[in-house]
């Protein structure tokens, strides 16, 4: 085993101290030393450095335990900002986020179905808007994008809906700004967001199934994103669930996306509206030839039987996919995010019931399915978490 250099030990100790301070609202130097196992002198030296960097500040006095009341220190959440981009929808979403995951500012740029270089131009424009709006030094730029992403090199190998092939996005963004840039798949970002800022922080392992324009999942193992050998771990959208199913955008037939992808779901609802001109679906379309997702959600909330059946069916397909994940990974915590989560508990119940039918009862019984608590900010917070993890070793 190679011996750690002095520099590596210093970095490791600094990360440890910063992490300990991050995990507490306020803490004293002595308590930090006790929790990290470092000497008081080492902790004091590191804390002085962190104060000089602006990352930590003295915030007052704590409760005395015998002698003098100890000086409390705390993370300065606004000391750095993270520029975060979510490219998973046709409306690009950008935000500036502080070190505690608070969203300070949002920007939206419509993509208007642009593809290739034209889509890329809008992404770079969004980066520019965010970096110019930052009111504190940028810790980094995090980008969550659909498609197969080599996140070590920041290259999007393939994003069908954006027309990008082997796009070196990290390099292109680095050329126009000086902050470190991280690019990852949107579902994987959502998983990291849920793990870091969501309601499942206690889980070491979790899977987030995200339904955006496509269906994907992100896997966190032992607190870290699992990318797979080819960076496409969790690509469940193109698992075949219907052998004689419809043609998918990937060229195959009967993929999960052809039954519960957003476009597929709306097409099924529209077909039902045509078959049932007296139905709420037909009524909501009100003579137009398109049904929107809001219509489907509204019909479901108002207990329309067609909507209830469609959501239950979607839940079953989702449950079948989840059963595969649970069967292979034996991960107990599954979170559903994206547009499917907007159908709430009935969708989760249908998915859980189907998953129960498909895996060993002992495994299924332990599995908990829940809705994301981060809503549409899952990818934004996920890439913020990625930058925090890579740049500061937090949380
Ligand atoms: Zn497919």
Boltz pocket constraint, residues with backbone or C-beta under 6 A from the ligand:
constraints:
  - pocket:
      binder: B
      contacts: [[A, 237], [A, 238], [A, 239], [A, 248], [A, 249], [A, 250], [A, 251], [A, 252], [A, 255], [A, 257]]
      max_distance: 6.0
